[in-house]
């Protein structure tokens, strides 16, 4: 899964990807907040938030997921990521 954060003019601010080997304190914080403390692997949306140099400019995030053949699959932020996105002030969410 991948996530891209854009500003209001459509410029890319950051890109994130799922990582099943790494975590981040922000991931753990929001996982605990929504009652899913076992979901500590790094989600693409939270990776993009962490990598964003200026969250005050973040306006929109687009989340995509692809199968092994390159076909788009359903993708939407989970409750953990929805919590993190709301806290970061990102309100416009697009996904495949």
SULURQUI-V443106 format. One record per backbone hydrogen bond with DSSP energy under -1.0 kcal/mol. NH is the residue of the N-H (numbers start at 1). CO is the residue of the C=O. E is the energy in kcal/mol with one decimal. If there is no record, write none. Layout:
BEGIN
[[NH	CO	E] [NH	CO	E]]
END
This chain:
BEGIN
[[2	64	-2.8] [3	16	-2.4] [4	62	-2.3] [5	14	-2.5] [6	60	-3.1] [7	11	-2.0] [10	7	-1.7] [13	5	-3.4] [14	5	-1.3] [16	3	-2.8] [18	1	-1.7] [19	42	-2.5] [28	24	-2.1] [29	25	-2.6] [30	26	-2.1] [31	27	-2.2] [32	28	-2.3] [33	29	-2.0] [34	30	-1.7] [35	32	-1.2] [36	31	-3.3] [39	36	-2.5] [40	38	-1.7] [42	19	-1.2] [42	22	-2.3] [47	43	-2.5] [48	44	-2.4] [49	45	-2.0] [50	46	-2.6] [51	47	-1.9] [57	54	-1.8] [59	6	-2.9] [60	6	-1.8] [61	92	-2.2] [62	4	-2.4] [63	94	-2.6] [64	2	-2.5] [67	71	-2.6] [70	67	-2.0] [73	65	-2.8] [82	78	-2.7] [83	79	-1.8] [84	80	-1.8] [85	81	-2.9] [86	82	-2.2] [87	83	-2.1] [88	84	-1.7] [90	85	-2.3] [92	59	-1.4] [94	61	-3.1] [96	63	-1.6]]
END
